[in-house]
């Protein structure tokens, strides 16, 4: 992760233990920020802290990132944070590239049941709606199943990803762009 003082050239990169040090900072008020690529991927706003330093003063600024279970609870309110399932998160964009609110996001997959020496397929569909900022989270998806993700809004549809094969406990980014139907 990169830790920096906003609006300045003062920065450091964390080591393997998450430690960092920024030296020779002049007195003043600062906003300390953190950039970590996974936060952006998971649509998590990076944490910031306010800091005021006097001449010769040292300060410690710690950052914490959410646990996987906390992340699932935030992404999927009202559901149990089942780490054996998978989650797809993303942003839906309209034809101009702007974030699109109120778009139907569909996740489809099949499961199979073998009974009486017969194999039957069952279709599953989860339909959620993108939020005011175009974000969505499709939670509770089965691991090791081929998930087809798409979006629909009026006469606009997404081209989808084809099929996603998700692992147990995986959170994957899957942005969608709407296009006019052909």
C-alpha positions in Angstrom: 0.0 0.0 0.0 1.1 3.6 -0.6 0.6 6.0 2.3 0.9 9.7 1.5 0.1 13.2 2.8 -2.5 14.5 0.4 -1.4 17.5 -1.7 2.3 16.9 -0.9 5.2 14.8 -2.2 5.5 13.0 1.2 4.8 9.3 0.9 5.9 5.8 1.7 5.2 2.2 0.7 4.3 -0.3 3.4 6.6 -3.2 4.0 5.5 -6.9 4.3 4.2 -6.3 7.8 2.2 -3.2 6.8 4.6 -0.7 8.4 5.7 2.5 6.9 7.6 5.7 7.8 7.6 9.2 6.4 10.4 11.4 7.6 11.2 15.1 7.6 7.6 16.4 7.5 7.3 20.1 8.2 4.9 21.3 10.9 1.3 21.7 9.7 -2.1 20.1 9.2 -2.3 17.2 6.8 -4.6 14.5 5.5 -3.0 11.1 5.6 -4.3 8.8 2.9 -3.8 5.2 1.8 -3.9 3.7 -1.7 -4.1 0.0 -2.0 -5.1 -1.6 -5.4 -7.5 -4.1 -3.8 -9.6 -1.3 -2.2 -10.3 0.2 -5.6 -11.1 -3.3 -7.1 -13.5 -3.9 -4.2 -15.1 -0.4 -4.5 -14.0 0.5 -1.0 -13.2 4.2 -0.3 -9.7 4.4 0.9 -9.3 5.5 4.6 -8.0 8.9 5.5 -6.9 10.4 8.8 -6.3 14.1 9.8 -2.9 14.8 11.4 -1.5 18.0 12.8 2.2 18.1 13.5 4.3 20.6 15.6 8.0 21.1 15.0 10.0 18.0 16.0 6.9 16.0 16.8 6.5 12.3 15.8 3.1 10.8 15.3 1.7 7.3 14.6 -1.1 6.9 12.1 -2.6 3.4 11.8 -5.0 2.2 9.1 -7.1 -0.9 9.3 -8.7 -2.7 6.4 -12.0 -4.7 6.8 -11.8 -8.5 7.3 -13.4 -10.6 4.7 -16.5 -11.2 6.8 -16.8 -7.5 7.5 -16.5 -6.7 3.8 -19.2 -9.2 3.0 -21.5 -7.8 5.7 -21.0 -4.3 4.2 -21.5 -5.4 0.6 -24.4 -7.7 1.3 -26.5 -6.1 4.1 -29.4 -8.2 5.4 -27.7 -11.5 4.3 -25.5 -13.7 6.3 -21.8 -13.3 5.5 -21.3 -16.9 4.3 -17.6 -17.2 3.3 -18.3 -20.5 1.5 -20.2 -18.5 -1.2 -18.9 -16.1 -3.8 -19.8 -12.5 -4.5 -19.6 -10.3 -7.7 -19.4 -6.6 -7.3 -19.2 -3.9 -9.9 -20.4 -0.7 -11.5 -23.0 -0.5 -14.4 -22.3 2.2 -16.9 -24.7 3.6 -19.5 -23.9 4.1 -23.2 -22.1 7.4 -22.4 -19.9 5.7 -19.8 -21.7 7.3 -16.9 -22.6 5.3 -13.8 -26.2 3.9 -14.3 -28.7 3.7 -11.5 -31.7 1.4 -11.3 -30.3 -1.1 -13.8 -31.3 -4.8 -13.4 -28.2 -6.9 -12.9 -28.8 -10.7 -13.4 -26.6 -13.6 -12.3 -27.7 -16.9 -13.8 -26.4 -20.4 -13.3 -27.5 -24.1 -13.3 -27.3 -26.8 -10.7 -27.7 -30.4 -11.3 -29.6 -33.1 -9.4 -29.1 -36.8 -9.9 -32.0 -38.8 -8.6 -33.6 -42.0 -9.8 -30.6 -42.4 -12.2 -31.7 -39.2 -13.9 -29.8 -36.0 -14.2 -31.9 -32.8 -14.1 -30.8 -29.3 -14.5 -32.3 -26.5 -12.4 -32.0 -22.8 -13.5 -31.2 -20.2 -10.9 -31.4 -16.4 -11.3 -30.6 -13.6 -8.9 -31.9 -10.2 -10.1 -30.7 -7.1 -8.2 -30.8 -3.4 -9.0 -27.8 -1.1 -9.2 -27.7 1.7 -6.7 -27.8 5.4 -7.2 -24.0 5.4 -7.9 -24.3 2.5 -10.4 -22.8 0.0 -7.9 -24.0 -3.5 -7.4 -23.2 -6.6 -5.4 -24.6 -10.0 -6.2 -24.1 -12.1 -3.1 -24.5 -15.7 -2.0 -23.4 -17.2 -5.4 -22.4 -20.8 -5.4 -18.7 -21.6 -5.7 -17.5 -23.7 -8.5 -20.5 -23.0 -10.7 -20.5 -21.2 -14.0 -22.2 -17.8 -13.4 -23.4 -15.7 -16.3 -23.6 -12.0 -15.4 -25.5 -9.4 -17.4 -27.4 -6.1 -17.1 -30.6 -4.9 -18.6 -32.3 -1.5 -18.7 -35.2 -0.8 -21.1 -33.9 -1.6 -24.6 -30.2 -1.6 -23.4 -28.3 -4.7 -22.4 -24.8 -5.5 -21.4 -22.6 -7.9 -23.4 -21.9 -9.7 -20.2 -18.7 -11.6 -19.3 -19.5 -14.9 -20.7 -19.3 -17.3 -17.7 -17.5 -16.6 -14.5 -16.1 -19.5 -12.5 -15.9 -18.3 -8.9 -14.1 -19.9 -6.0 -15.4 -20.4 -2.4 -15.1 -17.0 -0.6 -14.1 -15.1 -3.7 -15.2 -11.5 -4.3 -14.7 -10.6 -7.9 -15.1 -7.3 -9.7 -17.4 -7.5 -12.7 -18.2 -4.1 -14.2 -20.9 -4.0 -16.9 -21.5 -1.5 -19.8 -24.9 -1.1 -21.4 -25.3 -1.1 -25.2 -28.3 -0.8 -27.5 -29.7 -4.2 -28.5 -28.9 -5.2 -32.0 
